[in-house]
Amino acid sequence: MATMLQPFLQQPPSLTPFLHAKTPISESSSRFSLKFGIFACRQTSPSPSVSTSPSPMDVVNGNADLNSAPRSQIRLGLPSKGRMASDTLDLLKDCQLSVRQVNPRQYVAQIPQLSNVEVWFQRPKDIVRKLLSGDLDLGIVGFDTLSEYGQGSKDLVMVHDALDYGECHLSLAIPKYGIFENINSLKELAAMPQWTEDKPLRVATGFTYLGPKFMRENGLKHVTFSTADGALEAAPAMGIADAILDLVSSGTTLRENNLKEIEGGIVLQSQAVLVASRKSLIQRDDVLDTTHEILERFEAHLRAAGQFTVTANMRGKSAEDVAQRILGQSSLSGLQGPTISPVFCKRNGKVSADYYAIVICVPKKALYTSVKQLRAIGGSGVLISPLTYIFDEETPRWRELLTKLGL
């Protein structure tokens, strides 16, 4: 038996190439890029002469055994390029968490206010992947990227789901002309007799997880997907796709390329979100504490955005009398009600309080209406200043996060 096994033991493990395509792709989509994967069979028990330390490639791809080299720093992944990157840095700056990057070509930076945090600039999809692998603890990405590459993994926990920038939606779009001219809904698209097993609806997209999932959930059976590099909007006009599934902001690019969105064709609404590794939050107290601080700063800033402090003087018999008049106006209630304080002045040698100073918080869209209402009920000397932060006793999202973690 030993003699029979010897030739096999002496030979190195073989490599077998595979064409990796999860969804069928028609011949007409040959211009689109296909992804290839090569899977290697590895020896399960290396010889003593072989080093078992992770290779550089393993470390880069997040396959190293993290337990062998524990780190003390918390890693925050931020988008490295584009509008999302600049808006993320602006948000952090507005929250007094400015990122200090010595060299713009470096991928690692610091936040002086959070001495235990390392900032790693990465592609958004790599932020999600490295949160899953444990190479990052926290990250800011678009909800579309999180959904596509996170694929609903329980190892990822949403900390803040609305950072108020990067708004867009993932949507199905079809041509305005030809056989689609009178098609205006997903239901009508699915009912078209053209789509068969031999001739399916061809969809060009970069969302190879969300796209097929959306179609299955909406009953479109005969569909194939292809991926493309560059602008997807040209695919239908070139005849290499019937429809596209892509991110839409204003819709201008779609209209300029004779494409239209259809009713029921929106896959998801997206904006920037703060996400964390569940394992990091549960296993490392410092990660949870830092996440709490970042969350509170974000919440305080975002809640104050577009809010103004309005201060005015108002004549009245008492604070209760003034409060009664203010609360009778719908736009003057503030966050929890007005703050009313006596304004003392000296008349005929006596100190009296004929006026009261009122302070309320008013949203920008209701600012002028509120000022008019204040003056109508006797307010004068109206002062207005923007708000920077509004800190609650405890942000509701923090309680939601603890509930998700079972803490």
C-alpha positions in Angstrom: 0.0 0.0 0.0 2.8 2.4 0.9 4.4 1.7 -2.5 1.1 2.5 -4.3 0.7 5.9 -2.5 4.3 7.0 -2.9 3.9 8.6 -6.4 0.9 10.6 -5.2 2.7 11.9 -2.1 5.7 13.1 -4.2 3.7 15.1 -6.6 2.7 18.7 -5.8 -1.0 19.6 -5.6 -2.4 20.4 -9.0 -4.1 23.6 -10.1 -7.5 23.3 -11.9 -8.8 26.4 -13.7 -12.5 27.1 -13.6 -14.6 29.7 -15.5 -16.5 31.4 -12.8 -19.8 32.9 -13.9 -22.8 32.7 -11.6 -25.4 33.9 -14.1 -25.7 32.9 -17.8 -24.4 35.4 -20.3 -25.5 35.5 -24.0 -23.1 35.6 -27.0 -24.2 39.1 -27.8 -22.6 40.3 -24.5 -19.1 39.2 -25.4 -17.8 42.7 -25.1 -18.6 42.6 -21.4 -15.9 41.5 -19.0 -16.1 38.0 -17.4 -14.5 37.1 -14.1 -12.2 34.1 -13.9 -11.3 32.3 -10.7 -8.5 29.8 -10.2 -8.8 27.5 -7.2 -5.8 25.6 -5.8 -5.9 22.4 -3.9 -3.6 22.9 -0.9 -1.9 20.3 1.3 -3.6 20.1 4.6 -0.5 19.1 6.6 2.7 20.9 5.4 6.0 19.3 6.0 8.1 20.6 8.8 10.4 22.4 6.4 7.5 24.6 5.1 6.8 27.8 6.9 3.2 28.2 8.1 3.2 32.0 8.5 0.8 33.8 6.2 2.0 34.9 2.9 1.9 38.6 1.9 -1.0 37.8 -0.4 -2.9 36.2 2.4 -2.5 39.2 4.6 -3.6 41.6 1.9 -6.7 39.6 1.1 -7.6 39.2 4.8 -7.0 35.5 5.1 -4.3 35.7 7.8 -5.1 34.3 11.3 -5.8 37.6 13.1 -5.5 35.8 16.5 -1.8 35.3 15.9 -1.1 39.0 15.7 -3.6 40.9 17.9 -3.7 44.7 17.2 -4.6 47.4 19.7 -5.6 50.1 17.1 -9.2 50.3 15.9 -9.4 50.5 12.1 -11.9 52.7 10.4 -12.3 52.2 6.6 -13.1 55.3 4.5 -13.7 55.6 0.8 -10.4 56.5 -1.0 -11.7 58.4 -4.1 -14.5 60.4 -5.5 -17.4 62.5 -4.1 -18.1 59.9 -1.4 -14.6 60.3 -0.1 -14.6 64.1 0.1 -18.1 64.2 1.6 -17.0 61.7 4.3 -14.0 63.8 5.2 -16.3 66.8 5.4 -18.7 65.0 7.8 -15.9 64.0 10.1 -14.5 67.5 10.0 -17.9 69.0 10.9 -18.0 66.5 13.9 -14.6 67.7 15.1 -13.0 64.5 13.9 -10.8 65.8 11.2 -8.6 63.2 9.5 -4.9 64.0 9.4 -3.2 62.6 6.4 0.5 63.5 6.2 0.9 62.4 2.6 -2.1 62.2 0.2 -0.6 59.1 -1.4 -0.6 57.2 1.9 -3.5 54.9 2.6 -3.2 55.2 6.4 -4.1 58.3 8.4 -5.1 59.4 12.0 -7.9 61.3 13.7 -6.1 63.2 16.5 -9.3 63.3 18.7 -9.5 59.5 18.6 -5.9 58.4 19.4 -6.7 54.7 19.2 -8.1 54.9 15.7 -6.3 54.2 12.4 -8.0 55.5 9.2 -7.6 53.2 6.2 -8.5 54.6 2.8 -10.0 51.8 0.7 -12.3 51.2 -2.2 -15.9 51.0 -0.9 -16.3 47.3 -1.8 -13.0 46.5 -0.1 -14.2 48.2 3.0 -17.1 45.8 3.2 -14.9 42.8 2.4 -12.4 43.7 5.1 -15.1 44.3 7.7 -16.2 40.7 7.0 -12.7 39.4 7.2 -11.9 41.3 10.4 -9.2 43.5 8.9 -11.4 46.6 9.6 -13.6 47.3 12.6 -15.7 50.2 11.3 -16.4 51.6 7.9 -18.4 54.2 6.0 -19.8 53.2 2.6 -22.9 53.6 0.5 -25.9 51.4 1.5 -25.8 50.0 -2.1 -22.2 48.8 -1.7 -23.0 47.3 1.7 -26.0 45.4 0.3 -24.1 44.2 -2.8 -20.9 43.0 -1.1 -22.2 42.3 2.4 -25.1 40.2 1.0 -27.1 40.4 4.2 -24.3 38.9 6.4 -25.0 38.9 10.1 -21.3 39.7 10.7 -22.0 43.3 9.6 -24.0 45.6 11.9 -25.5 48.9 10.8 -24.6 51.6 13.3 -26.0 54.7 11.5 -28.2 54.2 8.4 -28.6 57.8 7.2 -25.5 60.0 7.2 -27.3 62.5 4.8 -25.0 62.4 1.8 -24.3 60.2 -1.2 -28.1 59.9 -1.9 -29.0 57.8 -4.9 -31.1 54.8 -5.8 -30.4 51.5 -7.6 -32.9 51.2 -10.5 -33.8 49.3 -13.6 -33.9 51.4 -16.7 -35.1 50.5 -20.3 -35.1 52.3 -23.6 -37.8 54.8 -24.4 -38.1 53.5 -28.0 -38.8 50.2 -29.9 -40.5 47.4 -28.1 -40.2 49.3 -24.8 -42.0 52.4 -25.9 -45.2 51.6 -24.1 -43.7 49.7 -21.2 -43.8 51.8 -18.0 -43.8 49.3 -15.1 -41.9 46.2 -14.0 -45.1 44.2 -14.2 -45.5 45.2 -17.9 -41.9 44.3 -18.5 -42.3 40.9 -17.0 -45.4 40.2 -19.1 -43.7 40.9 -22.4 -43.9 37.7 -24.6 -40.4 38.3 -26.0 -38.7 36.9 -23.0 -38.2 33.1 -23.2 -35.7 30.6 -22.0 -34.0 30.8 -25.4 -34.2 34.6 -25.6 -34.1 36.1 -22.1 -34.1 39.7 -21.1 -30.5 40.9 -21.1 -29.5 43.2 -18.2 -26.2 44.9 -17.9 -25.2 45.8 -14.4 -22.4 45.9 -11.9 -24.7 44.5 -9.2 -24.4 40.8 -9.8 -25.9 39.9 -6.4 -28.7 42.5 -6.0 -29.7 42.3 -9.7 -30.6 38.5 -9.8 -32.1 38.7 -6.3 -34.4 41.5 -7.3 -35.5 39.8 -10.5 -36.2 36.5 -8.7 -38.2 38.3 -6.0 -40.3 40.0 -8.7 -41.1 37.0 -10.8 -38.9 37.6 -13.8 -37.6 34.2 -14.7 -36.0 34.6 -18.1 -33.2 37.0 -17.4 -29.5 37.0 -18.0 -26.9 39.4 -16.5 -23.6 40.7 -17.8 -21.1 43.1 -16.3 -19.4 46.0 -18.1 -16.6 48.4 -17.5 -17.6 52.0 -18.1 -20.9 53.6 -18.7 -23.8 51.1 -18.8 -26.1 53.6 -20.5 -24.6 52.9 -23.9 -25.3 49.1 -23.7 -29.0 49.1 -25.0 -28.1 51.5 -27.9 -25.2 49.2 -28.9 -27.6 46.2 -28.9 -25.6 44.3 -26.3 -28.3 44.6 -23.5 -32.0 45.2 -23.3 -31.9 47.0 -20.0 -29.5 48.3 -17.4 -29.5 48.1 -13.6 -27.5 51.0 -12.2 -27.3 53.8 -9.6 -29.3 56.9 -10.4 -28.9 60.3 -8.8 -30.7 63.0 -10.8 -31.6 60.8 -13.8 -30.1 63.2 -16.3 -27.7 60.7 -17.8 -30.5 58.2 -18.4 -32.6 60.8 -20.1 -29.7 62.0 -22.3 -29.3 58.4 -23.4 -33.0 57.8 -24.2 -33.5 55.5 -21.2 -36.3 55.6 -18.6 -37.0 54.3 -15.2 -40.1 52.2 -14.7 -42.7 51.9 -11.9 -41.6 49.2 -9.4 -38.1 49.1 -10.9 -36.2 50.6 -7.9 -34.2 48.0 -6.1 -33.1 50.1 -3.1 -32.6 53.7 -1.9 -29.0 54.4 -0.9 -27.0 57.0 1.1 -23.8 56.8 3.2 -24.0 54.6 6.2 -21.7 53.7 9.2 -21.3 50.0 9.6 -19.2 47.8 11.9 -17.9 44.3 12.4 -20.1 42.5 14.8 -17.2 40.5 16.2 -15.2 43.7 16.9 -18.1 45.3 18.7 -18.7 42.3 20.9 -15.2 41.1 21.6 -13.4 44.4 22.1 -14.7 47.0 24.6 -12.6 49.8 23.1 -14.3 49.3 19.7 -17.7 49.6 21.3 -16.8 52.7 23.3 -15.2 54.4 20.2 -18.3 53.5 18.1 -20.5 55.2 20.8 -18.5 58.4 20.6 -18.5 58.5 16.8 -22.2 57.8 16.7 -23.0 60.5 19.3 -21.0 63.1 17.3 -22.7 62.1 14.1 -26.1 62.2 15.6 -25.6 65.6 17.3 -24.3 67.2 14.1 -26.9 65.7 11.8 -29.7 66.6 14.1 -28.5 70.2 14.3 -28.1 70.5 10.5 -30.7 73.0 9.1 -31.8 74.1 12.6 -31.6 77.6 14.0 -31.7 79.1 17.4 -34.2 82.0 17.6 -34.1 84.4 20.5 -36.6 87.2 21.1 -37.8 89.5 23.8 -41.5 89.6 24.6 -43.6 91.7 27.0 -45.7 89.7 29.4 -47.2 89.5 32.9 -45.4 86.2 33.7 -43.4 83.4 32.1 -46.6 81.3 31.9 -48.4 84.1 30.1 -45.7 84.3 27.5 -45.5 80.5 27.2 -49.2 80.4 26.6 -48.9 82.7 23.6 -45.9 81.0 22.1 -47.3 77.4 22.4 -50.5 78.7 20.6 -48.4 78.9 17.4 -47.6 75.6 15.7 -44.1 76.5 14.5 -42.8 77.9 17.8 -42.8 74.8 20.0 -39.1 74.1 19.5 -37.6 70.7 20.3 -39.4 70.2 23.6 -40.9 73.7 24.2 -39.6 77.3 24.6 -37.1 78.4 27.1 -38.3 81.5 28.9 -36.3 83.8 31.1 -37.1 87.2 32.7 -35.3 90.2 31.3 -34.5 92.5 34.2 -34.4 96.3 33.9 -34.3 99.2 36.3 -37.3 101.6 36.2 -37.7 104.5 38.7 -35.0 103.1 40.8 -36.7 99.6 41.0 -35.7 96.4 39.3 -38.5 94.8 37.4 -39.1 92.2 34.7 -41.5 93.5 32.2 -40.0 91.5 29.3 -39.1 87.8 28.9 -36.5 86.4 26.6 -37.6 83.3 24.8 -35.3 80.8 23.0 -36.6 78.2 20.6 -35.2 75.9 18.0 -36.6 76.3 14.5 -35.9 74.3 11.2 -34.6 76.3 8.3 -37.7 75.7 6.1 -39.9 77.2 8.8 -37.6 80.1 9.9 -39.4 83.1 8.3 -42.8 81.8 9.2 -41.7 81.5 12.8 -40.3 85.0 12.9 -43.5 86.4 11.5 -45.5 84.5 14.2 -43.2 85.7 16.9 -43.6 89.4 15.9 -47.4 88.9 15.6 -47.7 87.9 19.3 -45.4 90.7 20.6 -41.8 89.5 19.9 -39.1 92.0 19.2 -35.3 92.1 18.9 -35.3 88.7 17.2 -31.8 87.1 17.0 -31.1 84.1 14.8 -28.0 81.8 14.9 -27.3 78.4 13.3 -27.0 75.4 15.5 -23.9 73.2 15.4 -24.8 70.3 17.6 -27.9 68.9 19.4 -27.0 66.3 22.0 -29.8 64.1 23.3 -29.8 62.5 26.7 -29.1 59.3 24.7 -29.3 58.8 21.0 -31.9 56.2 20.0 -29.5 54.6 17.6 -27.2 53.7 20.4 -30.0 51.7 22.2 -30.8 50.1 18.8 -27.2 49.0 18.4 -27.0 47.5 21.8 -30.2 45.6 21.1 -28.8 44.2 17.8 -25.7 43.0 19.7 -27.7 41.5 22.5 -26.1 43.7 25.1 
